[in-house]
Amino acid sequence: MKRTHSSILLSLLLLSLTVGCHRPTEGESKSVFKYNEPSGIATLDPAFAKDQARIWAVSQIFNGLIRLDENLEIEPCIAKSWTVSSDGLTYTFILRDDIYFHKDPLFGTKDSTRRVTAEDFRYSLNRILDPKVASPGLWIFSHIAENGFVALNDTTFVVRLKEPFAPMLSLLATAYCSVVPKEVVEHYGEDFRSHPVGTGPFKFQYWKESVKLVLRRNDHYFESDSNGRPLPYLDAVAVTFIIDKQTAFLEFIKGNLDFMNSLDASYKDEILTRTGQLKSKYADRIDMVSIPFLNTEYLGFYMDDKADVSVLKQKKIRQAINYGFDRHKMMKYMRNNIGKPGCKGMIPCGLTGYDSTASYGYDYNPEKARRLLAEAGFPDGKGLPEINLSTTSGYLDLCKYIQQQLALIGINIKLDVNPPAALREQMAQGKSPWFRGSWIADYPDAENYMTLFYSANHSPNGPNYTHFTSSRFDRLYERALKETDEQKRRQMYRAMDSLVMDEAPVIVLYYDQILHFTHKNISGMRTNAMNALDLRFVKKE
């Protein structure tokens, strides 16, 4: 493979670094945890925590009623307990009475604070509903009844729904549902984005946008470890905003960053073997953790009757494409085995509802693909017109691999490369008959993936970009929303997933994987398949 100038430069720089690892300069605190956020952070207001960069920062500063643990199970946070009514319409939370906001002059004097009450949650969640705030999290409360947030007293908070919605607790665990103090929010208005006051393990210290964000330890945080030692252990968190991913990688290798999330194609072969293992030259100073990530990468077909490409409306053509390329080789050679081949349904590995033994889904079977093409009237692809696949530059290599493999069975693909924003717009408007997509879970419930195929969710206003329609699917989906028995819901999700795979409105490429890299002096990091950044228990030696 031809090497680019940038890859040669990277190799030379790395060669100079393999002798040793830079250590913090004298006087630099060893308990400052440093990581880079290349995409930047636009706001620290939890009402706008719509992407990973914001969620990671916000989750250090704020808390909600509940949260997700390492296994994606709901655990207490500010709410110490809760009950759900038998009809699934009323959620009652009992709050702790020892939670205080970070100190702020707006509470009275320089070192003033005050206790969190149920009224704070009523204000905070109603704020998400306020059209003047225009929170992107408004959608999570589509099932909330009118005046559905009620503070019965200081420690009793009630959420009422207009119809049962089984994943509701998962939604209440999102960063959008963090508690904020009314007096501070209303004093700063839109500038609360850069003057955040919460209850979290770290408090806001300094932010020079696009340069550095610093959070300091909250000495009055309410949680302790199993030995009674107050959390967090770290003194501070420092976030840099280096855009160039190769530069950030070098900073990590030198020890100027403590943590690196995931990999970029520009340096994945430098640190990982072809099979996805950490290379031996880094094993003595870097730790790597890999777990499933709730992200399904796929190719979607536009199924609406208005679709221009008639051949893609034929189920056998879509199935032939599904069988026509080797996902296992694709993962090995294109992604260093980062992720799992998408040979089952849309529900990703790591989420309840995924079935590793499922009989539905697609694996490489060129003979079956050729047979399906012949049955569709295109033996060996004869007479089959060229099909456009819309993608982005970041996935071009992956799509070229698929293009080459499909050409071997007579399916000719033309790749149409678009900027990400343009492709999203084309998908929403139904202007791409075949497109590359991905779906990262908003909350850990398989309903979040099945919503992509519910007919009422057709784009542009919903996430059903394929415009898939099935009355049988819709009935199952509507039943699952109201079903509180977890086992029964899991069976319904799998039935829906099986139905979707048979109709093939999508080609599942792979289920993604989280890679976290830290230096050997870092311990106690916690995460989950939602790629949470939990720094409460982190130690830096």
Secondary structure, DSSP 8 states (H G I E B T S, - for coil): ----HHHHHHHHHHHTTTT------TT--TTEEEEE-TT------GGG--SHHHHHHHHHH---SEEE-TTS-EEESSEEEEEE-TTS-EEEEEE-S--B----GGGSSTT---B--HHHHHHHHHHHH-TTT--TTGGGGTTEEEEEEEEEETTEEEEEESS--TTHHHHHTSGGG----HHHHHHHGGGGGGS---SSSEEEEEEETTTEEEEEE-TT-S-B-TTS-BS---SEEEEE----HHHHHHHHHHTS-SEEES--TTTHHHHB-TTS-B-GGGTTTEEEEEEEEEEEEEEEE--STT-S-GGGGSHHHHHHHHHSS-HHHHHHHHHTT-SEE--S-SS-TTSTT--TT-S-S----HHHHHHHHHHTT-GGGTT---EEEEE-GGGHHHHHHHHHHHHTTT--EEEEE--HHHHHHHHHHT--SEEEEEEE-SSSSTHHHHGGG-GGGBTTSSSBTT----HHHHHHHHHHHH---HHHHHHHHHHHHHHHHHH-SEEEEEEEEEEEEEETTEE--B--TT---B-TT-EE-
